[in-house]
Amino acid sequence: MSEYQQFQSEREKIDFLLQKGYVIHEVKEHLNGSTVVFLNPADKTQEVLEVGTANARKYFSTILFTQQKQKA
C-alpha cells in the first residue's frame, strides 16, 4: 500500500470515530507512530487507533488542537 493510501485509510478511521461522537482523549508517541485513544463522552467507551503516517499524525494533531481550543 502506498504512503498516500495508508494516510487515506487512517484519516477515514479518524473521521469515522469523530462522526460517532468520539473525542481524542490520549496520545502516546512511539517509534512506529502514535497510539490515539478516542473517548465517547456519552457512554465512556474507548477506541484505540494506531496511526503510522506522518500526514495522519499531523491530521489528528490539528483536530486535537481544535478540540482543546473549543474547551477553553
Buried (B, 14 or more C-beta within 10 A) or exposed (E): EEEEEBBBEBBEBBEEBBEEEBBBBEBEEEEEBBBBBBBBEEEEEEBEBEBEBEBBBEBBBEBBEEEEEEEE
